[in-house]
Amino acid sequence: QVQLVESGGGLVQPGGSLRLSCAATGGPVSTFTMGWFRQPPEKGREFVAGITWNGGRTDYADSVKDRFIIYRDNTKSMVYLQMNSLKPEDSAVYYCVLRRRLALAIPILANEYGDWGQGTQVTVSS
């Protein structure tokens, strides 16, 4: 059973940066699409970014394009989300996700991902 553990969240000022990490343990993940979702207070979970098994393709929500970068290191079973130029509206619990089924494109719906981490809180505030 694969477990996903996020880290790197915290409090940051607007305009600052954070890097989230996701460690996958319990099984190989190098052949699976992975990604990040977030859930702001009192809202549903929303797609942030996704990456294919070899990193050859990435996709981003419009709200984070040109500010966030997703990448992975399959030798370490790690996925990262570099977040730059953070805004207060980026405040949310961020979840690492994994999809086991083959997909032609990176899914953006939460129910397309079967494995979720516990989440890490990101707060952007002055």
N, C-alpha and C positions, 0 to 999 in steps of 0.2 A: 504494500500500500504506500503510494507516494504521499509524502507530506511536504507542504509548502510553508516556509517560514519567512515572513517579511521582517525587515529591519531598516533603520535609517530615517524613520519619521521623526517629527519634532516640531518645535516652534521656530519660525523663521520670519523675518521682516519682509514686507513687500519688495519685490525686486531681487530678493535673494535666491539662493540655490540649495537644493538638497539632492542627494542620490539615494534612492531606495534600492535595496537588495532583496532578492528572493532566493533562498537556498532550498533546493529540492533534495529530499532524502528518501530512502526506502525503495528506490528503483530507478532505472534509466529514464531520462526525460529528453534525450538528445534527438528523438524522432518526433517529438510532439510540438504543436503550436502552443505558444505561451503568451501571456499578456498581463495587462494591468487594468483593473476596474477601480472605480472610486464611488463612495457613497457620501454625499454631503449630508449635513443634518436635515432630518425630516424630508429627505428625498430618496428616490430609488437609486439603484446601482447603475452606473453609466460607464461605457467603454472609454478607456483612455488611450491605450496603445496595445498593439499586438505584434508578434514576430514569429516567422515560420521556423521550422526545426533547425535550419542551417543559417538563419539570420539573413537569408537572401532577400526576404521581403519583409517590410514593416508597414504598419498602418497606424494612423493617429486620428483621434477625434479632432474636429476642426478647432475646438477651443484650445488645444494644446500644441497644434502644429507650429513648427519653427521655435518652440520653447522647450519641448520635452524630447528626449531621445531614449529609445529602448534598444537594448543590445543584450547579448547573451554570451556565456562562456560555457560551452558544452563539456569541456574538460573538467570543469568544476561544478557542473550542474547548477549554474547560477544564471539568473536573469536580473537585469538592472533597469532602473528608470532614472535617468538624469533629468532633473527638473530645474529649469532656469527661468529667470524673470517671473518669479512666482507672484501670483495675485491673491488677494483675499478669497476670491471665488474658487481658488484651487483647494481651499480647506476642505478636508474630507478624510474618511478612513479609506486607505488604499489597499486593495487586495491583489495578490498575485494569483493568476489562474492558469490552468492547463487544460488543453483539449486533446483527448486521445484519438478521436475519430478523424480520419483524413478529411480535409476540406480543401476545396479549390481556391478559396479565398480566406482571408483572416476574418473569422466571425466577429460580429460586434454586439451580439445579443448575449446577455448573461447566461441564459439557459443552454447555450452552445458549449459551455465549459463545465466539465464535471468535477474538477478538482479546484478547491479554493483554499487559500491560506486564511489565517485568523485576522489579518489586517493590521495595518500600522497607521497611526493618526498623524496627519499633516495639518498644521495650523499656520496660516499665513496672516500675521497681524503685527501692527506696530505697537 
